[in-house]
Amino acid sequence: MSVALPPRDPVARADDLVRLFCDPVGFGRLRGVAAADVPEPARDLLDHHSHMTAAMERIHGSVGLRVVATAPRGRYAREIILENKAGRPVQYGIVRIDLTALDAALAGEIRAARRPLGRILIDGGVLREVQDVDLLEIVPGPHLRAVLALPSGAGPLHGRVAEIALNGRKAVELLEIVAG
């Protein structure tokens, strides 16, 4: 007899990460959407099972990392912005990672926060698999508007929640939003 698993709720998954840094109401209004409901170029950047860092690098060349905040307790978590060469935000993200899934050198490089997580994992040769990708539409609230320097009344953004297995072990939870 097989047991049916409950469907994944992308909004609940995203809210769980958002709560690490702010109240979900102040973050914005989230809604799970199908890929067909995400306009290009956001769909191409989000609807895949690869690292968002690699997708952003395809479009923008190298991308820089700016850490907005780190979570004070529990698994290592950070709220970040990826920026293009001109310093303009191209992606907002929240990542929560079990650093014990990595060797000490890679864990230290992640904590140093000089390069995007995806680039560190790719360059480190870590076996990784992006899984459980769900797409979102986000109407930015005050927190997200402030972090991304968006005008009041900014239209909806699009993002995704996903997990990454490192060396066969689920170790990373992500919320990634296309900012520009």
C-alpha positions as CSV (number, residue, x, y, z in Angstrom):
1,M,0.0,0.0,0.0
2,S,1.5,3.4,-1.0
3,V,0.9,6.5,1.0
4,A,-0.1,9.6,-0.9
5,L,2.1,12.6,0.0
6,P,0.4,15.9,0.5
7,P,0.9,18.4,-2.3
8,R,3.7,20.9,-1.8
9,D,2.5,24.4,-1.0
10,P,4.9,26.8,-2.6
11,V,3.6,29.8,-0.6
12,A,4.0,27.9,2.7
13,R,7.5,26.9,1.7
14,A,8.4,30.5,0.8
15,D,6.8,32.0,3.9
16,D,8.9,29.6,6.0
17,L,12.1,31.2,4.6
18,V,10.7,34.7,4.6
19,R,10.0,34.4,8.4
20,L,13.7,34.1,9.0
21,F,14.1,37.8,8.1
22,C,10.7,39.6,8.3
23,D,7.0,39.2,8.7
24,P,5.5,37.6,5.5
25,V,2.8,40.3,5.3
26,G,5.4,43.0,5.1
27,F,7.4,40.9,2.6
28,G,4.6,40.8,0.0
29,R,1.7,38.8,-1.3
30,L,2.8,35.4,-2.8
31,R,0.8,33.1,-5.0
32,G,1.9,29.7,-6.6
33,V,1.7,29.8,-10.4
34,A,2.2,27.5,-13.4
35,A,5.1,28.1,-15.7
36,A,2.7,29.3,-18.4
37,D,1.7,32.1,-16.1
38,V,5.2,33.5,-15.8
39,P,6.2,35.9,-18.6
40,E,9.5,35.8,-20.4
41,P,12.4,36.4,-19.6
42,A,11.5,35.5,-16.0
43,R,10.2,32.0,-17.0
44,D,13.5,31.1,-18.7
45,L,15.4,32.2,-15.6
46,L,13.2,30.3,-13.1
47,D,11.6,27.2,-14.8
48,H,14.6,24.8,-14.7
49,H,16.5,22.5,-12.4
50,S,19.8,24.3,-12.5
51,H,21.4,27.0,-10.3
52,M,20.0,30.5,-10.6
53,T,23.5,31.7,-10.4
54,A,24.3,30.0,-13.7
55,A,21.1,31.4,-15.2
56,M,21.9,34.9,-14.1
57,E,25.5,34.6,-15.3
58,R,24.2,33.5,-18.8
59,I,22.3,36.8,-19.0
60,H,24.5,39.3,-17.1
61,G,28.0,37.8,-17.2
62,S,29.5,37.6,-13.7
63,V,27.2,38.6,-10.8
64,G,28.2,40.0,-7.5
65,L,26.8,39.1,-4.1
66,R,25.4,41.5,-1.5
67,V,24.3,40.0,1.8
68,V,21.4,41.9,3.3
69,A,21.1,39.9,6.5
70,T,22.0,36.5,8.1
71,A,19.8,34.6,10.5
72,P,21.0,34.6,14.1
73,R,20.3,31.0,15.0
74,G,19.6,27.6,13.5
75,R,20.9,26.5,10.2
76,Y,23.0,29.1,8.3
77,A,20.6,31.3,6.4
78,R,21.1,34.6,4.6
79,E,19.0,37.1,2.7
80,I,20.9,38.2,-0.5
81,I,20.9,40.3,-3.6
82,L,22.8,39.3,-6.7
83,E,23.9,42.4,-8.7
84,N,25.0,42.9,-12.3
85,K,28.3,44.6,-13.1
86,A,26.7,48.0,-12.8
87,G,25.6,47.2,-9.2
88,R,21.9,46.8,-10.1
89,P,19.9,44.1,-8.4
90,V,19.0,41.2,-10.7
91,Q,18.0,38.6,-8.1
92,Y,16.7,38.6,-4.6
93,G,17.1,35.4,-2.5
94,I,16.9,33.7,0.8
95,V,18.9,30.5,1.3
96,R,19.0,28.2,4.3
97,I,21.7,25.6,4.2
98,D,22.9,22.7,6.4
99,L,26.7,23.5,6.2
100,T,27.5,20.0,7.7
101,A,26.7,18.6,4.2
102,L,29.9,20.2,3.0
103,D,33.6,20.1,3.8
104,A,34.9,22.7,6.1
105,A,36.6,24.7,3.3
106,L,33.4,25.1,1.3
107,A,31.4,25.8,4.4
108,G,33.9,28.6,5.3
109,E,33.7,30.0,1.8
110,I,29.9,30.2,2.0
111,R,30.1,31.9,5.4
112,A,32.7,34.4,4.0
113,A,29.9,35.6,1.6
114,R,32.2,36.8,-1.2
115,R,30.6,34.8,-4.1
116,P,27.2,33.4,-4.8
117,L,26.3,30.0,-3.3
118,G,25.7,28.5,-6.8
119,R,29.2,29.5,-8.0
120,I,30.9,28.1,-4.9
121,L,29.1,24.8,-5.2
122,I,29.8,24.5,-9.0
123,D,33.5,25.5,-8.7
124,G,33.8,23.2,-5.6
125,G,32.7,20.2,-7.7
126,V,29.9,19.3,-5.3
127,L,27.4,16.8,-6.6
128,R,24.2,18.8,-6.5
129,E,20.6,18.4,-7.7
130,V,18.1,21.2,-7.8
131,Q,14.7,19.6,-6.8
132,D,11.1,20.4,-5.9
133,V,11.0,23.7,-8.0
134,D,7.7,25.6,-7.6
135,L,7.1,29.0,-9.3
136,L,5.6,32.0,-7.6
137,E,4.1,35.4,-8.3
138,I,5.0,38.1,-5.8
139,V,3.4,41.4,-5.2
140,P,6.1,43.2,-3.3
141,G,5.4,44.6,0.2
142,P,7.4,47.2,2.0
143,H,10.3,44.9,3.0
144,L,10.9,43.6,-0.6
145,R,10.4,47.0,-2.1
146,A,13.0,48.5,0.3
147,V,15.6,45.8,-0.3
148,L,15.2,46.0,-4.0
149,A,14.7,49.8,-4.1
150,L,11.4,49.3,-6.0
151,P,8.9,52.1,-6.3
152,S,5.6,51.9,-4.4
153,G,3.0,50.1,-6.5
154,A,5.7,48.1,-8.4
155,G,4.1,45.3,-10.4
156,P,4.4,41.7,-9.7
157,L,7.7,39.9,-9.6
158,H,8.3,36.2,-10.2
159,G,10.3,33.7,-8.3
160,R,10.7,30.1,-7.2
161,V,11.2,27.9,-4.2
162,A,13.4,24.9,-4.5
163,E,15.7,22.5,-2.6
164,I,19.1,21.4,-3.5
165,A,20.5,18.0,-2.6
166,L,24.2,18.1,-2.0
167,N,26.0,14.8,-2.5
168,G,22.6,13.0,-2.4
169,R,21.4,14.7,0.8
170,K,18.8,17.5,0.9
171,A,20.7,20.4,2.4
172,V,19.6,23.7,0.9
173,E,16.2,25.5,0.8
174,L,15.9,28.5,-1.5
175,L,13.6,31.4,-2.4
176,E,14.8,33.1,-5.5
177,I,13.1,36.1,-7.1
178,V,14.0,37.8,-10.4
179,A,14.6,41.5,-9.7
180,G,15.4,42.9,-13.1
